[in-house]
């Protein structure tokens, strides 16, 4: 076991004898096996241990057990305690998901503070097989089938040469103490169900199934690296020039025979899963312009000739009632009385209005379906939705557009067009000049 461990560590780390390692040790059989292998080798290391406070006295015992072991052999140890259940309730996140987040954030903090080169976790080949089966069962792409990589940046898995049986045999032969986590026996957790009911059944037919699946994972990982390199070359032609987050050519999408693959490659880092991509492709097939697909943090909007990626908007601005002209100043407007109309005004952010026709309270807010106005310089009325179509506004700009209304009639599409009914017809009218500064600030 020692020889295999040393050989494998040299494969995944260049000159490990010159590196420093921070070992993630829970006290379970796997991490105690890893700790003993490092302890009896000549590598420089320390231990990081977390108490998640999820199993009462059992958690406290394991926390103390790891501390006692390290103190006995004069091993440097860093320990941390989290009130995981309370934090999960506050953050409205699953306990297991939060525990993983807390774990790696704290490990990285200790790595940086202690100037360690690597964080080592005790994942092994059975963990690899379980992860692949778990991902396959819930639905995954190629990334889910490469399983756990032996090295990802500064995180390494130095036991990925052995399965659970080999680890157990080594621990028993060396009489290494360890703790049994009672939660590992509960099949209410999907991974435990796979471990006890699926992988164990596969091992009856093929005792080396974990080794074979790891070989497949390595091959899949090579294919993934090759595919991503090719995709990086192809997507250059899909991205259109834009001052927005990302604009994707709809022509390229519709012409592609592997649109799902490319779209996932482009959007995966913005929280989009394969289910989102499937939904997007279905909407594209129905030619539903203006519709959107949302991840937790972003949205992709189908426009006429492109897909627009945007951050999720803040909640839509509610209608605000203005009881005087001075109230407009709160919303980046300035208000001036005018004696004479500046007929040469070409600034869309300035509106000269007939103040005598404005009835308070005025209303400032977003558009609604069915809104209609009388555009200045045109005969008759026009649906605001049609006006937006003529301007080729994106869905985001439509939602962000402010309207100033009087008695629920549009006075000004702020920064774009005033309504003919509220325009200046003669110098005998009381003229008010409104200037909007919000567009200038955004630009």
Secondary structure, 3 states (H helix, E strand, C coil): CHHHHHHHHHHHCCCHHHCEEEEECCCCHHHHHHHHHHHCCCCEEEEEEEECCCCCHHHHHHHHHHHHHHHHCCCCEEEEECCHHHHHHHHCCCHHHHHHHHHHHHHHHHHHHHCCCEEECCCEHHHHHHHHHHHHHHCCCHHHHCCCCCEECCEECCECCCCHHHHHHHHHHHCCCCCCCHHHHCCCCHHHHHHHHHHHHHHHHCCCHHHHHHHHHHHHHHHHHHHHHHHHHHHHHCECCCCCCEEEEHHHHHHCCCHHHHHHHHHHHHCCCHHHHHHHHHHHHCCCCCCEEECCCEEEEECCCEEEEEECCCCCCCCEEECCHHHHHHHCEEEEEECCCCCCCCCCCEEEEEHHHCCCCEEEECCCCCCEECECCCCCCEEHHHHHHHHCCCHHHHHHCCEEEECCEEEEECCCEEEHHHCCCCCCCCEEEEEECHHHHHC
